[in-house]
Amino acid sequence: MKKSDFKTWAERQVLILDGATGTELARRGMPAGVSPEAWVLEHPEVIREIQRAYMEAGSDIVYSCTFGGNRCKLEEFGLAWKTTELNTALARISRQAVGNQAMVFGDLAPTGLFVEPFGQLPFDEAVAVYAQQAMALVAGGVDGFVIETMMDLQEARAALLAVRETCDLPVMVSMTFGSDGRTLNGTDPLSALITLQSLGADAVGCNCSTGPEDMAKVIATMKRHATVPLLAKPNAGMPRLKNGITTFDMEADEFGDHMEPLVTAGAAILGGCCGTTPEYIQTLKAQTNSLCPTPPTNKRQTVVSSYKQSLCIGKDQPLTLFGGRINPSGQLALAAALRKNDMTLVRRLAQEQARQGAHVIDINVHMQGGDEANLMRAAALVVTKGAGLPISIDTVNIQAAEQALRVLPGRGILNSVSAEEENMEAMCQLAAKYGAVIVCMPVDGSGSFGGSAEVIAHIKKILACAARYGIPAHDCLIDSLVFTTAAGKEAHRRTLEIIDWCVRSAKLTPLAGVSNLSYGLETRHWLDVSFLCMAAGRGLSAAFIDTSSEQVVNAVFAIDALAGHDPHMSRYIDRFSQQALAAAETTMPRTAGEKVFDAVVNGDEEGMERLLRQALKQGESPNSLVDNRLIPAINLVGEKFDRKEYFLPQLITCADTMRKGFALLQPLLDAANGGSGKKEAKVILATVQGDIHDIGKNIVALMLNNYNFEVIDLGKDVAAEDIIRAVKHHGADIVGLSALMTTTMIEMKKVIDLAQASNLTDVRFMVGGAVVDQHYAKEIGASGYAGDAIGAVRLAQQFSGIESEQLSSNPPTKDATDDQATQEQGRNQ
């Protein structure tokens, strides 16, 4: 199927997808704990029956039964060697099932691993995993692809790139958002949309985790900036245990009633996820037969994103600040660190600029003799984790630019594209491939800059080249060429003329390197502030500034307030309120022990060892460092996680930093305590029988270890009898059970019932996972429910009678952050 045909099809009518597959397979005899892909290959008549039923109910597209068909998931069953064979065969079975009466889209889903920078799976290895599966599905005759139930935006990007680099078929990408409106890694709907549609997705949307009512809010948020059709595949409500059988709380008629509001919100492609059947799809089809989707429109706005936030740049928007301090030119300490591949200072500079008010972090690692490509890639990953802001890749080196843009989990900015022929063509082609916004540098490499007319001619030349690669003018920021004061008033006048032309004549978005003006001067801020005000009055949209200059940043807040870009002056007032609070705090230098606290809160894993050794030299004891630095710091991280200031990437990074600190201090603690490193309580963790998903459980184990609990992790697919045997053997106080799928959540009840039959009445059970909630925990007799890793720590402390100033002050969270960590059930339901 051609991409253009898919686009026309999705704009002409509401496309109907299929419903759940896993629960339908289970109803027809698939046992728990097996690979659905392998089982279906042995029983092809079952999937044919299911997919024909969906087609007859009204599905225009059915998904191949390959949700767990990537080699990482198949390896769980020892079947990685059959990846190509399985995927090709399963695609052919689906084609046989529906013939030419429906389309078959190859289903790609999570690997179960976190992709860098949020995990250990290298990005290009993830791309290779999905490319293998995609090629096999193409060989099986699929009409397009769906990348679904994605919680990690970086993993979704890897799968999307794999498909795009494999074939030219249409591809839909569907993320999974929790009740807080964000994915596991903290991605909001708009950031996901901006990233994925710019990278070449033909449709973007959401599936699983929620019912249709909550999903309509996600779709409405995306619709504001969508240039592609939007997809919604909600669950049939929430799962409930009824007479020992897992059911969902929304009947088909009620499910169908929610479809019109979804279309009104902006959805053009609809289907059903967990708990839905052909009956649900039939109802969905009947409710949407007379509806026409609202076609996406090109909003002509410049929007960039990180993995967790998006940013509009341009007219009628607040002035966008680029922080440019990650640049070894004139910074000997940074250059020395980069030569040793040490990214500690890069992380620190990114975090400082974010705190100081930067909206975009610019990265320049060019220096004589440096490996710019590898340094740029490493810096982009570190800045992503450290600051979480949109990133500008500042280089003229095509290899360095590609290395960074490829791994950037968001929509980045390529700074810059000059009018020099070779650079211009290569950079525009690269920006188009990765969906980046470009900065147009109107110079041609001759060394002369000329007057405004010559500069404008260069701008038009770059814009024409960009257009040939499909980059619209609104995705081109125009560098208006700011030079130092030594260049004289003519240079400054030319800069203002270029800004004027961009805003009034060409409707373009001007950017200015304001900090260039005062480069090399002792007293810089007065010149920078004055010129910034002059340029903003002409319509400047974005500026490179020195964010460490409080005066310059304050001027930006004042400009936005006076220009009407700060309603009710709320940002202006908040800015100066925070400054007043900061001024009231002590200005005394921080001790090494206090910096250990900061290292945990900021996730500075690289600097932890050095800071601990300094603190020990300054006289702090190992016990004091644990009790007064590490534990309070991780408590603060937990608070930030609760307030949605931090998300899972920060939680893991901070926990890893604390774990490194513990590992360094452990020998000293053992020596000081006579060799007895006493733990708070013993906790058994396990994913229940039939379930092979353990990301969420592993995060819980990490956090419990950091709070000094003794954790015995039994792994995944663990039988009830084995869990109870381990409880008796270890004398465990607490058992934590995880279940991903509706088909395995009943195993939790078996474990608890067996514990009661074994007279283990003093053992406390906490449960969690994507399909579990407080209601279910109560139904099966669990002692408590934890919706995320911090909630699990709270429960364990509560069960152990431990008081924690921060964590015990609030009840366990019900937000499904850790639930999302095991949210891969979409197609397995």
N, C-alpha and C positions, 0 to 999 in steps of 0.2 A: 504494500500500500504506500502510495506517495504521501509525503508530508503535506503537500498542498491539498490533496484530496481529503486527508483527515481533517485539516483546518476547515475546509468548506463544509464537510459533513457535520462537524461539531457546532458550527455556527448556524446551520440550517434547522437542526432539530436537537432535542434533548437525547443524548446517547445513553443507552441503558447497559450497564455492566451486569455481571453475574452476582451471586450472593456468596455465602460461606461455603467452603469446601471441606475443611477438616471434620466439622460436626456431621456433615452429610456422609463422609466416608465412615466415621465411627458408627453411625446409625446402620450402615450397611455391612458392618462386620470387621472394620479395621481395628485391630487391638491396640492398646496403649503401648508406648515405648518403642514402636517400630518406625522406620523411615517411611513416611507417607509415599514418597516418590518410588521407593523400591516395592512397596506393597501394591501400589497402583499398577506398576509394570507387570506384576504377577497376576493382577485382577483387573485387566483393562476394561472389562465390561461394566465395572462399577462406575468408573469416572465417565464413561460414555453415557451411562444412564443419567448421571447427575447433570452433565453438561447439556444433554439433549433437553432435560427438563427445564433448565434455565433458558435455553434458546426458545423453547415453546412458550415459556412464561413471558418472553419479550426481550431477552438479552440480545443486544447488538454485538457485544464483545464478551467472550469468555476468556478466562485466564488459564494458561497451561498449568498443570499441577506440578509446578517446579519451585514453589515457595522456598523449600529447603534444598534446592538443587545445586547450590554452589558448592565447591569442593570443601570449603571450611565446614559447612554443616554436614555434608555427607561423610566427612572424616569421623564425625561422632559415631557413625555406624560402620566404620571401616570400609566405606564405599567411595572414597575420593577417586580411586582409580577408574570408577565407572561414570564419572561426571559427564563426559561428552555423550556416551552411549545413552545414559538415562534421559538427559535433556532432549536429545534428538528424538528418541522414541516417544517420550511423553508429549512432545509437540505434535507428532504425527497422530497419536491417539486422539488428541483434542480436535485435530483437523478432521479425522474420520467421524468424530461425534457430531460435528455441526456442519460438515461439508462446506458449501458456499452460502449457507443461510445465515451465518454469523462470522464475525472476525475472531481470530485467535491471537491473543497478545501473550508473548512470552513473559512469565512472571519472575522477576528478580527481587530478592528480599534480603534482610540483614544476614551478615555472616556470623553474628554472635560475638564479634570482636570489635573493639574500638580502634578506629583508624587514627593515625597521627594527624594533628598534634595531641589528640585527646586519648590516644592509646598506643599500643605497641605494634600494630599492624602497619607496615610502611605503606604510604599512599599508593605508590605504583604497583605494589604487590596486590593491593585491593583492586586496582584497575584490572590487573591481569586475571584475578579470580573471576571477576564479572565478565571480562572479555571471553574467557573460555566458555562460560555458560551461554553468553550471547551468541557466539559463533555456532554452538551446537543447536540452539533454538532456531537460528536462521536456517540451518541445514534441515531442520524439522518442518520448515514451511510456515513460521509465524508471520502474521501480517503487521505486527508492531510489538512494542514492549510496554510493560508497566513495571516501574520500580516502586515498590509499595512497603508500607508499614515501617518507614524509615524514621529513626529517632535521632540519628547522627547525620547532620547536614553534610559532613565531610564524606561519609560513606555513600550518601545519595549522590554526591558529586562524582565519586569514583565510579559508581555504576553508570551514571549518565555519560561520562566521558568514554567508558568502555563501549557502550552501545554506539555512540557517535563515531568512535574510531573503528568500529566493526562494520557498520552498515549505514544506510540512509533511510531506515524505516522510522515511522513516528514513535515517539516515546513519551509516556506519561510518568510523572513522578508524584508520589503520594506520601506525605509525611504524617507522622502520628503525634498529635498534640494532647497534652494532659488537661486536666480540669483548670489549670492555671493559664491555659492558652499558650504554653511553650512545650517544646520537645524535651526529651531527656537532657540534652546538652544545653538547654536554655535558648533555643532558637524560636523566635516568634514567627507568626504566619507571614508577615510582610518581608522579613529578612529571607525566609525560605523562598518565597515567591521571586523576589528580586534576584537572588543568587541563581535559582534554577532556570527561570525563563531567559535570563541573559546568557546562560551556558548552553542553551539550545533545546530545552524541554519544550515539547509541543503541547503539553497540558500539565498543570500543576494543581495539587489539591491535598486532601487529607483522607485518611481512613482509620478505622479502628478507634479504640480507647474511649470514645464517647458515643452518645446517641445523637440523633439528627438535630435536636434543638441546639445543643452546644456547638455542633459542627457548623450550623448556619452562621454563627458569630465569626468563626474562623474564615469562612468563605467571604463574608461581607468585608472583613478586614483586607483580605487579598484583593478583592474586586477593585479597590481604589487605584491600584497600580498595575492590574493585570493586563498584559497584552496577548495572553494566550487563554484558551478555554480553561475553566476551573472544574475540578473533580471532587466529588464527595461520596464517600462509601462508609456510612455510619453503622455502628452496631445496632442490634435490636434492643437497646437499653443496656441494663447492667445484669450480670449473671446472678442467679439465686439458686440455692439448694432447695429442692422440693421433693420430698419423699425419696431422698437419696439420689436424685437425678438433677443435674445442672440444667437450669432453664434460664431464659431471658425474660425481663419484665415488660417487654413491649410486644404486643400482638401485631399481626400483619396489617390490620386496618389502621391502627394507631400509627404505625410506621409510615404507611402510605399518606396519612394526613399531614405529615411533616415535609413531604416532598415539594409541594408548591412553595412554601417559605424558603426552602433551599434554592430553588430556581430563582425566586425573587431576589435572594441574597447575591446571586451571581453564578450559581453552579450550572454547568452545561452538560456535565457527565455524571450520572448517578448510578449507584449500585448499593449492595448490602455487604456488611462485613460480619463479624461474629454474631451467631444466633439467627441469621437470616436464612431463608429457604426459598425454593421456587415460588411458593405462595407469596412471600414478601415481594419478590421481583414482579410478580403478576400484578399485585396491588400498586406497586411503584409505577409500573407501565401505565396502568389505567388512570392514575392520578396525574400523569404528566403528558398524556397523549395530545392534549390540546394546547400545551405550553410551548412557547418558543424562547430559547435562551437569549439573553442580552449579549450581543457580540462584543468581544473585547475591543478596546480602542487604544490607540497610541496616545498616551497622556503627554508626551513631549516634555517630560521632566527628567532631570538628571538625578538618578537615585543610585547610591552605592550601599554596600552592606558589609557587616562582619557576620560571624555566625550567630550573633545575638542581638544585633540592632541595625536598623537601616537609617539612611541619612539622605534627605533631599537637599540638593545644591542648586541655587539659582534665584531668579527674581521672586520677590515676595517671601523669601525664606531668610531665617537668621544668617548672619555672616558665618561662613564655614572657616574654621581655623585649622590649618595644617601645621602640625608640629614637626620641625625639621632637624631636631638635635641628634638624630641617629645618622651621623655623617662624620667619618674619620678626618675629614679635612680640617686641620687646625685643632683637632682633639687627640693629643698624643696618647692619653690613657685608653681611649676607645680603639685607636689604631693598634696599640700594643695588644689589647685583649682580642681583637679580631685576628691578629696574626697567630694567636694561640688557639683559635676557634673557641674562645671563651665568650659565651653569650650573656654572662651575668650582667654586664654593664648595659647591653642592649635592652634586656628586660627591664632594668631599673629606669633607664631613660624613657622607655615607652610608658611605664607606669607613672612616672613623674609627670610627663606631658599630659597624660589622661587626667590626672588629678588637677593639673593646672588649667584645664579647660580646652585642650585640643579635641577636635572632632575627628580628625584623620591623622594617622601616624605615617609620616614619610620615612622610607628606609633607603639610605644610600650607604653602600659598603665598599665603594670603589676606592682602591689605594694601590700604589705601586707595588707590584709583586704579589698581590693578594689573589686568591681563587674566588673571584667575584661571584661566579655562578653558584658554587656551593655555600658561600657565605650568605648570599642573598636568600637562598632557600631556607637555611637554618634560621636566619634572622626573622623571616616572615612567619615561621612556625612559632618562634619564641614570642614575638610581638602579639601574635594571635592569642596565645594563652595568657600572656601577661597583661595585656590592655583590653582586648576584646573590642577594639574600635576598627572601623574600616581602614584599609591600608593602601598607601600609595607606593608603588615600586619605582624608585628613582634610579634609572640607569639607561644608558644607550647601548648596553651589551645585550644582544638578543638572547643569548643563552641564559644569562642571569635573569632576564625578564621572564623567560618561559619557566625556568625552574621555580620561581616564586609564584607566578600566576597559577601554575598547575596545582600547587598544594594549598592555595589560599582558600579557606572555607568561607567564602563570601564573594561579593562583587567588588573587585579592586579597581585601582586607578593606575594606569600605565603612564609614568612621567619620565620621559616625554617623547613625543613624535616630532621630529624636525622636518623642514622642507627639503632636506638633502635626500636625493632620490632613493638610494639604497636603504637608508634608515627608515624613511617614510613607508615604503612598501612593506618591508619586513615587520615593522612595528604594528602597522595597521592590520596586517594579516594575523599577527599574534593576538592582538586585542580582540579581533573578531572571533577567533577560536575560543578564547576563554571568557568572552562577554565583558571585557573590561571597558571602563570609561577611559578616554585618553586625554592627556594634556598636550595641546598643540604649541610647540615651541617655534615661533615664526622666524627661524634663522635657517640659512642654507649651507652652513659649513664654510663659507668664504671668509669668515672673520669680520665682515662688515655688517652693520645693522641697518643703515640707511634711515630714511624718514618714514613717516606713518604710511605713506602710499606703498612703499616697498614692503613694509611689515604686513600690511593688509593683503598684499598680493601673495605673500607666503602663507598667510592664514587660509586664503581661498584655495590654494594649491593643496594644502594638507586636508582640508575639508572634502575636496573632490576625491582625493585618494581614499579617505575614510568611507565615503559614500559608496565607492566601488566595492568595498568589502562589507557593506551592509551596516556601517556604523553611522547612525543619524547625527545631525549637527548638534542636537541637544545632549548627546553623550560625548561632546568634545568641549573640554575646558580650555579657554584661550589664555595662554601666558602673555601678559601685557608688558613684559620686559622691564623690570625695575633694576636700575643700576645704582651704584654707590653715589654718594653726594659728589665725589670727584668727577663724575661724568658730566656735571653741570645741569643748568636749568632746562636746556633743550631736550635732554634725555628724559627728564621728569615730565616735561610738557608732552612729549611723544607718548609716554605711558598713559597719561590721562586722555589723550586723543584716541588711543586704541580702545580704552575702556568705553569712551563715549560711542565710538563706532560699533563696538560689540553690542552695547545695550540698545542704542537708538536706531541704528541702521540695519544691523544684521541679526538682531534678536539672539545673540550668542551669550555664553556665560563666561565672563572674564575672571581671571585669577591673577594675583599679583604676589610676587616674593617681596613683601614689604620689608622684611628684615635685611634684605640686600642693601637697602638704602643707607643704613648706618653701619655696615660691616667695617670692623676695624677701629671704630670710634669708642672712646671710653664711656661717654654719656650718650646712650643710644635712644632711650625710650621717647624723648621729646620729638625727635625727628620722625620716628616710627609712628607715634600717635598722630602727629599732625598730618603726615602723608596718608595714613589710613583713613582719617576723617575726610580728607579731600577726595580720595578714591571712592570711599563709600558713598559720598554725595553724588558721584557720577554713575553709581550703580554697580560697584564692585561686589561680586558674590562670594569670593573665597580669597584667603590670604595666608601666605606663609608668614608666621610671626614667631618671635622668641617667647614661648609660653611661660618661661621663667620670669618674664617682665610683668609684674603685677599691674603696672600702669597701662601697658598695652592691652592686656586681657580685660582689664576694667573698662577701658575705652570701648572695646567691642560690645560689652554688655550694655553700655550707655547708648551706643549707636543703634543697637537692636531695639532698645526701649523707645528711643525717639523716632525711629523709622516705622514703628507699629508692628514690628516682628516679635514682640514680647508682650502678649495680651496681659493687661493689668499690671505690667512691669513685674510679674511674679519672679522671673528668672533673675532680674536685676536685684530685686529685694533679697532673694535667697542668696545671691552671690555675696552681698555685703554682710548679710547676717552670718554666713559661714566664716567670712574673714574676721568678723568681730570675735567669734568664738575661738578661732585659731589664735588670734592675737592675745586672748585672755589666758591661753595655755602657756606653760613654761617654755622658755626659749633655751633652757639649759641643754647642752649636748647630751645625746642619748648614750647610755652605757652599752657595752657589748651584750649584756644580758637583755636589755630592752630591745636591742637589735635582733636577738634571737627570737623574741616575741614577734617582731615585725617580719622576720623571715618566714615564719609559719603563716602568718596572715596574708603575706604577699606571694606565697608559694615559691620562695627563693631557695630552691633545692641546691643550686650550685653554691650558694654562699653559706649554707648551714654549717658545714664542718669548720670553716674558718672562724665564723662568729662564735661557735661553741668553744673552740680552743681559746679564743680571746677572752671570753667570759670566765672560763676556768682560771686563766692566768690572772684575771682581775679579782679572783677570790671567791667567785660564786661556787657553791657546792653542787655536785650532780643532783642531789635531791631538790635543792632550791630551783635549779634550772627546770626540772620536771614540774614541780608543784607550782612555781610562780611565773614560769615563762611558757613552757610548752602546753600545759593543760589549759591555762587561761586563753592562750592564743587559739587553740582549736575550738574552745568554747565560743570565742568571738566568730570564728569561721562558721560554726553552726548557726549562730544568730543571723549572720549575713545570708546564709543559705535559706533560712526561714523567711527572711524579708525579701527574698528574690533579688538580692544584690549580687549573690554568688549563685552559680549553677554547678551542675555536676563536674565540668572540667576543673573549675576552681576548687571544688571540694576534694577531688582526687589529687590535684597538684599539691594542695595544702596538706592533705593527709600523708602524701608521700614525703613531703618535706619534714613533717613531724616524725614520721617513721625513721627517716634517716637520722634525725636527732636522737631518737631513742636508741637506735643501733649503736651510735657513737658513745652514748652515755652508759649503756647497759653493763659493760665490764666494770666501770667505776661504781655504778649502783650496787652491783653484786658484791664488790669488795667492801663497800661502806656498810652494807646490810648483812655482812657475814655470809654472803653467798646465797641468801634467800631472796630471790626476786618474786615476792608474793603477788599473785594475781587476784583480781577482785572476785571473779566467779568463773566457773566453767560453762561455756556455751557450745552446744552442738548445733552445727548448721548443716542443712541438706536441702537439695531440690528433690521433690518427692518422686516416687517411682513412675516411670513412663514419661518423665519430663527431662529434657537434656539442656535446658536453658539455665545459665547460672551467672550471667553478668551482674544482675542485681544482688544475688547472694554474695558474690565475691566482693562487691563494694561494701556490703554490710560487714563482712569479715575484716576488711581493711580498717573500717572505722572502729569496730569493737576492739581490735588489737591495739589501736591507738589510745583507747581508753582503759588499757591495762586489763582487759578480760582475756582469759585463756580460751582461745577458739579452737575447736576441733571441727574441721571442715570435712564432711564426708563426701562432698562432691555432688554429682547430679545423678538422677535416675536411681535413687536409693530406696530399697524396699522398706516397708514399715518395720518388719522384723529386725532388719539391720540397724535401723535408727534406734530402736528400743534396746537392742543388744549393746550398742555404743553408749547409750545413756547409763546403763548398768555398769559397764566396764570402766568408764571414766568418772562415774559419780557426778554426772553433770547436773547443774542447778537449773539451766535454761536450755530450751530447744527452739531453734528458729527454723521454720519450714517455709520454703518458697515453692510456688507453682505458677507457671506461665499460662497454661491452657485450661480452658473449661473442661476438657476431657480428663485432666489430671488433678484438678483441684480437690476432687472427692478423696484423693489419697491422703490429704491432710487429716480428714476425719478418721481414716483408718488408723493413722499413727496415734492420734489422741485417744481413740477407743482402746487400742492395744495397750497404751500406757496405763489407762485406768484399770484394765483387766490384769495388769502386772503389778498393781498396787503402787505405782509411782505417783502418788498423790501430791508429793511436794515439788515435783518438777513443774516449772512454768513454761507454757508454750506460747510463742509469738509467731504470727503468720504474716506473710506479705506476698506480693506478686501482682502481675498485671490484672488478673481477673478476680482478685480478692479485695474485700473491703471490711469495714467494721461489722456490718450486718452479718456477713458470712462468718467472720471470726466468732461472733456470738453464737451463731447457729450450730457450729461444730464443737463448741466448748473450749475454744482457745482462750488463753489468759489475756491476750491483747493482739491488736493489729498495728503494724508499722507500715506506713505508706512510703517511707524512704529510709536511707541509712541513718540519718540523724534521729528519726523517730525510733529506729531499732535500738540505738544507743540509749535513748531516754527510757524506753521500756526496760531494757536490761538493767539500767541503774535503779529504776523503780522497783523491779523485782528483787534486786540485791540490797535494797535499803540504802543506796548511795545517794547522798545529796550533792547536787552540782549546782552551783550558783546560777549558771546560765541555763544549762540544758534541762534541769529538773523544774524550772520555773514555769514551763508551759506544758500542756498535754501533748501526747504524741500527735504528730501531724497526720492529717488524712490525705494530704496532697499526694498524688501518685508519682512522685519523682522516681523512686526506686521501682514502683510498678512499671513505669515506662522502660526502666532498664531491662525488664523482661517482657517487653511488649510485642514480641515477634509473633504473637499468636494469630494475627489477622487472617492468614490463609490457612492456618492449621486448625481453624475452628469450624 
